[in-house]
């Protein structure tokens, strides 16, 4: 079992202080149910995830949603770092590197780093 420790998590009390902002789904790792742990205190969602580093084993297309027929976000090359935040079925949702596009990749093109 892997254990992850977050050393840069927000400290102190967190509060909802106004209306939420709409974030660009292509660039911010947040959905209605889940967000990257670094967004705790900035985005209110039921769950936060610590990313799991993976690399692409082959070139692949990053999609906006699960499925090969969903809109394409980016063409990625083998060796690209992809931080997985959620796995559902045969698809992984995450972000390219630390600040790249956010989307879905087939699990078959990823290997754990």
BELDADA-V914251 format. One line per field, one symbol per residue. ss: DSSP state (~ for helix, > for strand, _ for the rest). phi: phi as a letter, one per 40 degrees, with the letter a starting at -180 (. if undefined). psi: psi as a letter, one per 20 degrees, with the letter a starting at -180 (. if undefined). Layout:
ss = ???
phi = ???
psi = ???
//
This chain:
ss = _____________________________>___>>>~~~>__>___>>>__>>>>>___>>>>________>>>>>____>>>>>>>>__>>>>>>_____>>>>>~~~>>>_
phi = .cbbbbbbcdbgcbacbiccbcbcccbbcabcbaaddcccgbbcbcbbbccbcbbccacabcbcachcccdcbacbbdgccbccbabagbbbbabcfcaccbibbcdccbbcc
psi = pppppoikqqraqqqojaqqqpqohiipmpahiqqqhijpihporhqqqpqoprqpirqrppqhrppijrqqgqpqrqippoophqpockqppbqobhkaqpbpqphijqqp.
//
